[in-house]
Amino acid sequence: MRQKHPSEVVSIFQNLARQMGFSAAGAAPVDILDKEFERLQQWINEGMHGTMDWMSRHGEMRRDVRRLLPSARSVIVLIHPYPPQSAQPASCTYKIAKYAQIKDYHKTLKKKLKRVVIAAQSELGPFRYRLCVDSAPVMEKVWAVRAGLGWIGKNGNLLRPQEGSFFFLSEIITDLEVPQPAPMPDMCGKCTRCLDACPTRAIVRAQVVDARRCIAYHTIERRGPFSTKDTPQWNEWIFGCDICQDVCPWNVRFARPSDDPRFQPVDSIRNLQDSDWENLSADDFDHLFAGMPIRRTKYEGLMRNIEWVKRNRHQST
């Protein structure tokens, strides 16, 4: 089999990615992420990770992906969209993040990545690889930027022209050689809509989000009861938060859903009213949200969130 030029390698993965339902793919040569890791460490040292102690673990793997695959020479990043519109009924005031309205993406994306790899090996020959879908300690937004796929917006999310930010990232770490792509310029300009819209002022400065103020952190990652010191301004969110993405002009103008039926909202979400959420039993939780991201907060955590929103709603009226 003829040795492919590094630019051909990238083209092959981009074509295969589109065939498998990904909206884009890019690649970057492996390098040590000294500056990016230093910024992560500063964020952690300031305590902005809250109780997410796992963010401070496996530092050397985040800094150097060769700790995950010793022979690694490139990181291929793939982007897959998810619905930018909510499937919840307008009459329901409790809100959950849009990515949580579909089946858990981890297994589905990993299967898709595997199919991409198998197809690529038929064209490139055998190569070593490792698949990552938000489960390994990889600085995936950093690699997406290095792969020329977008820029980091003021809300800390990866943004892409003509697409926005309602998408999942996944990676294929390989021993294939790829060229260094041209970086994509930051196109946020002077826009501050995400900073202005955040009700808890979690975006403390451009590209820096303090998890301790973030609605998504409190409703998903945080464990235990809330206290009077916690901000009540959750705007009815009981799992996650999409505010900073919903107001972003790139999403307003360009975000589009995937055609893949596995990335569509599940029926169990479509008709749930406020009373259904409030009267949810543990059995209902297990049945309705089997295989969905919302299970991460566990039944007790979800009911805690609902009670917190109810309490603050009544206090403000």
Number of C-alpha atoms within 10 A of each C-alpha: 7 7 10 15 12 13 14 14 19 22 15 17 22 22 15 20 25 16 11 15 15 23 16 18 26 24 31 24 21 22 16 14 16 12 10 14 18 12 12 20 15 12 16 17 11 11 14 19 19 18 15 15 9 10 15 14 11 13 15 15 17 24 21 21 24 20 13 17 16 12 16 23 20 25 29 24 28 27 23 23 24 26 20 23 15 18 19 21 14 11 10 16 13 23 20 22 20 21 27 21 25 25 20 19 20 15 12 13 24 17 12 15 24 14 15 21 24 14 15 19 13 10 15 18 13 12 12 16 20 17 20 20 21 15 9 16 21 22 18 20 20 16 24 28 24 24 25 20 24 24 23 21 24 26 23 17 19 23 28 24 16 12 20 25 26 25 23 18 20 24 27 23 27 24 20 21 20 22 16 16 17 12 14 15 11 13 15 16 8 7 13 16 18 22 22 13 16 22 19 19 16 18 23 14 13 14 14 17 21 20 21 19 20 22 27 20 20 25 23 21 17 17 15 9 10 14 9 6 6 10 16 20 15 22 18 20 22 28 28 22 24 20 18 20 22 20 17 22 15 19 20 14 12 14 23 19 16 18 12 13 9 15 21 18 21 17 13 14 18 15 14 15 16 14 10 12 17 14 10 14 13 13 9 14 17 14 11 17 19 13 14 17 20 25 19 13 21 16 18 13 22 22 19 19 24 20 14 19 20 14 12 16 15 8 9 8 5
